[in-house]
Amino acid sequence: MKIAIIPTTGGADPYKGMEIACELGVEGVHIGAFGGPLDLENKTTAERKQILAHIHGMGLEVSCLIAWGGNVDLGEEEGLAENIAWGKRINETAADVSGGLWMAHVGVMPEDTGSTHWRRFRDALGEIATHGERVGAKLAMETGPEPPALVKRMIEEVGSRSLRVNFDPANLLIWPPYLAKRDGKPFDYDAAWERFNPVEGLKTLIPYVVHVHAKDSVMRRDCTFDEVPLGTGMTNWPELHRVFREHGYDGFYAIERECGEDAMGDVRRAVDYLRKLATG
């Protein structure tokens, strides 16, 4: 099992976070594609290579670059050309730093696969993926807003090996109540569990998974949700790990902890949890 941490967890300096990664003995770091002290997108190729050499010199790999976190929606016409161009720049950044791999939220895909909205998503992702094929990059779409079956359909329609999945099981339980509350719609817990069940979702998407967020969450009938420390939620990590192992997944498990009073402490405990899973 290859484990990565996000070195900026809890607001840490990325280089200090890399030292923590070394202390923990993990194999990689999951770092941002833009912004912050590294700001890789706005570096030259030579500057990126210097940063990568520093990371490699610490005995670490870059598991994947982190890009859009909800600020981009490829289904919206406004700003679409700029966002496609941005995706292509991130392709090039990832090709220099992370073996070409980057992950992002790309918006909320519509249920109507015959709609203009759906076609706009498909065409935008197709253009970014085609460029990725040329430069040696892959966009791993993060799970969450859509049922996994819908994500699978989009990947199959685009038909490019440069469009894949960053599997985040916790998001599958966070997004359904979040969207219901945001849109002012009734929340059907049982329907959400049936369509977004993390284990069944992984079985659907496993052929396309190239990176994983080791993260946990709970979803409640009253339309509330929480991200929780790894192994304490409803995502069923022992069963998820069994499915990953059964299908020969050999990519990174990147621990993501976006909240909590002791986020980096939770990351440390998550490393221990994953190692116990791997040897259990």
C-alpha positions, -999 to +999 in steps of 0.1 A: +000+000+000+013+034-010+003+062+013+004+099+007-005+129+029-014+164+020+015+184+035-006+216+039-032+198+061-043+221+090-025+251+074+010+236+076+038+250+054+042+225+025+079+219+032+072+214+069+044+190+059+069+171+037+091+167+067+061+152+086+056+128+056+092+117+060+088+113+097+057+091+092+075+070+066+048+074+039+057+072+003+042+104-011+027+138-009-005+151-025+001+188-034-017+217-050-014+225-087-017+262-081-016+289-054+001+287-020+039+288-016+045+262-043+022+278-070+033+252-095+011+264-123+029+297-125+064+282-123+085+274-153+092+238-162+127+243-148+114+256-115+089+228-112+117+203-118+137+219-090+107+215-066+103+179-077+140+172-072+136+185-037+107+162-030+125+132-045+155+141-024+134+136+006+125+101-006+090+111-015+068+109-047+041+133-058+009+111-057-012+135-077-018+173-081-049+189-064-067+213-087-103+225-087-122+222-055-156+234-065-147+267-082-151+253-117-182+238-134-176+225-169-213+222-175-218+260-174-213+280-205-200+311-187-162+309-184-161+275-202-134+284-227-112+298-199-117+268-178-108+244-206-077+264-212-069+263-175-074+225-175-048+223-203-023+243-183-028+220-154-022+190-177+012+205-186+019+213-149+011+177-139+032+163-167+062+181-152+055+172-115+032+142-109+037+118-138+008+137-154-019+129-128-042+156-114-076+155-097-104+179-096-141+185-090-154+194-125-189+205-115-222+187-110-232+166-140-269+165-149-290+133-146-303+140-182-276+125-204-294+138-235-293+174-224-272+203-237-258+205-202-245+169-204-230+175-239-212+206-227-196+185-199-187+157-222-172+180-249-152+200-223-138+169-206-131+154-240-111+184-251-090+184-218-085+147-221-074+149-257-048+175-248-038+153-219-031+124-242-008+146-262+012+159-232+011+128-210-015+138-184-046+124-168-075+142-151-090+121-123-125+134-116-133+134-079-164+114-069-192+130-049-219+151-066-230+124-090-240+087-086-210+066-096-230+051-124-233+085-140-195+092-137-189+058-154-212+068-183-194+101-187-160+084-189-173+058-214-188+085-236-156+106-236-136+074-243-101+087-234-075+070-211-067+106-200-100+108-181-101+087-150-114+088-113-101+100-080-122+079-057-133+097-026-158+075-006-165+102+020-177+126-006-203+101-018-221+105+016-215+142+020-228+155-014-263+141-015-275+159+017-255+189+008-271+192-026-306+186-012-301+213+014-286+237-012-314+232-037-342+232-011-353+197-019-365+169+003-337+145+013-344+108+008-318+090+029-326+055+016-325+065-020-292+084-014-277+054+003-288+031-026-274+054-053-242+066-035-232+036-014-194+039-013-186+002-016-210-003-045-198+029-061-162+016-059-173-017-076-188+004-104-158+027-109-128+005-100-117+000-136-111+037-139-097+046-104-061+059-105-060+078-072-078+075-039-087+099-011-085+080+022-113+099+039-144+091+060-178+106+067-213+101+081-246+108+064-277+112+086-315+109+079-320+145+090-300+158+060-268+164+080-234+151+074-198+153+088-164+144+076-148+123+104-114+107+111-106+077+089-121+045+101-148+061+123-175+068+097-199+050+074-178+044+043-167+009+053-129+011+047-122-026+054-146-035+026-133-008+003-098-020+009-109-055+000-123-043-033-092-023-041-069-053-034-092-078-052-089-056-084-052-050-081-053-013-074-016-002-069-020+036-068-018+059-038-041+063-009-039+100-001-051+109+033-074+139+032-085+156+064-103+190+057-115+198+092-111+189+129-092+206+158-062+184+152-062+177+115-026+167+112-030+145+143-059+128+125-036+123+095-010+106+117-037+083+131-050+076+096-015+064+085-016+038+113-052+028+104-042+022+067-012+002+077-033-020+099-057-025+070-029-035+047-015-061+071-048-074+083 
